Amino acid sequence: MSKAFTSEEATLELVVPPRAPLPTGVPNYVTPRGLELLRAERRALEAERAELERGPEEGRGATLAAWSVRLAELERRLASAQPIERTPGAGPVRFGSRVTVADESGEEKTIEIVGVDEADPEHGKIAFLAPLAKALLGREAGDSVDFATPGKQRTLEIVAID
């Protein structure tokens, strides 16, 4: 058996959280903020690599391998990024729009339609590929949209578009 398969380094588990996938043929739209977040992530990864290279030898190879995977994935996203500026003013819901919707009980929530890498549903940012975003795109204030959630069909009214 090769020494590579018996070394302590080879037993380390490489866990690299995957980026949210983009379906084949779907453009990688990003907001200007989303593009800057990707660039900041790259700067942080480059700083992390420099720190790893200064650190102890033990376990460095596996850590650098995981780092390389993360950076390669990030570089592919940056290379395919298509920045979309938000168009000010009212009009139909578009990529980058902030949309206030009301549910059947009248409860309002504001969401922003963003790129896949910028999506953060807990903070009201949903990817343009999400079912709700797809239901909203192209609609106008006052329109109602139907979309399915796990176990329930929902209807939302578009209250405002920013």
Secondary structure as GFF3:
##gff-version 3
##sequence-region A 1 162
A	DSSP	three_ten_helix	3	5	.	.	.	ID=ss1
A	DSSP	alpha_helix	8	11	.	.	.	ID=ss2
A	DSSP	beta_strand	28	30	.	.	.	ID=ss3
A	DSSP	alpha_helix	32	54	.	.	.	ID=ss4
A	DSSP	alpha_helix	60	80	.	.	.	ID=ss5
A	DSSP	beta_strand	81	83	.	.	.	ID=ss6
A	DSSP	beta_strand	98	102	.	.	.	ID=ss7
A	DSSP	beta_strand	108	114	.	.	.	ID=ss8
A	DSSP	three_ten_helix	116	118	.	.	.	ID=ss9
A	DSSP	three_ten_helix	121	123	.	.	.	ID=ss10
A	DSSP	beta_strand	125	127	.	.	.	ID=ss11
A	DSSP	alpha_helix	131	136	.	.	.	ID=ss12
A	DSSP	beta_strand	144	149	.	.	.	ID=ss13
A	DSSP	beta_strand	152	161	.	.	.	ID=ss14
###
